[in-house]
Amino acid sequence: MQKFNSVDELVNVIRPVDPIYCIRPNSIKSACNWFRKIFPGQILYAVKTNPNEKVIKYISESGIKRFDVASINEIKLIRKIIPEARAYYMNTVKSREHIREAYFNYNIKDFALDTKEELQKIIESTSNAKDLILYIRVSISNEHAEIDLSKKFGALPSEALGLLRLAKAHAFEVGLSFHVGSQCMHPISYTKGIRDLGNIINKTKIIPDIINIGGGFPSIYPDLQPQPLENYISEIKKSFSNLKLENKSELLCEPGRALVAESGSSIVRVVLRKKQKLYINDGTYGSLFDAGVPNFVLPTRMLANGRMTSKKLTAYSLYGPTCDSIDYMKGPFVLPNNLRERDYIEIGQLGAYSLTFRTKFNGFYSNQIFEVQDKPIMSMYEKDSSSRYLVA
Ligand SMILES: *Cc1c(COP(=O)(O)O)cnc(C)c1O
């Protein structure tokens, strides 16, 4: 992977016709170091967020060597890049073949479930193994999240009681887990989730070996600016200590977005301008899915590249290169009003849920990835970087 000091330098040298993608290793390291310093437990990186090999390597080099995986291919990926890492198979719905392969071929012991049927599958597919660590995923309110996961995953607290008892009878260790939903905008979701787990513990009188509070830690976007992450951690610490389980249960979290969102940018080029509509060379079938359907507003900046950037700003919408009308990103994306054909734009906060969503629809696909050393457009971790972001 070629390295440059900055996005501006990269664009001056390459002058890319197709979209390119940049990774900021420093950003990944800052986020991992922050979590390692402040989180009172084990940290798993949710691999689906950005499974790029370099990204996984930087995360591991920063000291996070546990990974939340959801498929056999993610398990293989982790085993290939970091053979000694511990992978946790946290998808609550898995085929028997994949459970068997994970346990017998890849030495996976940690499995999540939210039904009796899945528990049965895990027991049978591992030939009644005695060294399993089983996590009951409990469905909790996702009311403060931008992306709600509670309808698809998790046992109701009332069902979790029986499941925890059953799992306890078969497993070497048991855990309780939840996910507050992705980009969770209020720390109270974790407080409530931990309290829900407390009720299950009180009713079953089973003390879980692991309390897994999942992912959901927010990143920062122009229209989604959460409280400082410190507040999330102090809420979590407070609620966890209310359960009075210290020294008995281990705390675990599974951040995805918060570890990598800031680290990735796409550099796109204007192909045509129609007033406030910018037709660009990347879109929702490429690296910009989140700006389309879930309508995330992303930070943008014009790369001057030898031109003047006007101080006057315009709120643009972006249109992707394919022939489908959902290939459209409403924004608003605030940029200088003198933007024109062939100008380059950096679109930030694309380190999470971006690279992997690319398709080859209509023949548009670009896979040029570079490393850069400059600061991200916005940051939860680097206090001075948001100042570069233009606000209308
Ligand atoms: C996706 C996912 C995560 C990561 O979620 P973020 O919102 O990106 O932090 C963590 N755990 C599980 C089980 C997931 O499915």
The ligand as a Gaussian input file, in Angstrom:
#p B3LYP/6-31G(d) Opt

LIG

0 1
 C      -21.933000      -4.808000      14.185000
 C      -21.688000      -5.351000      15.522000
 C      -20.827000      -4.681000      16.409000
 C      -20.211000      -3.343000      16.096000
 O      -21.153000      -2.335000      16.147000
 P      -20.772000      -0.779000      16.047000
 O      -22.077000      -0.103000      16.144000
 O      -20.099000      -0.567000      14.747000
 O      -19.866000      -0.477000      17.196000
 C      -20.585000      -5.271000      17.645000
 N      -21.161000      -6.446000      17.992000
 C      -21.988000      -7.116000      17.168000
 C      -22.562000      -8.409000      17.608000
 C      -22.287000      -6.584000      15.913000
 O      -23.129000      -7.250000      15.103000

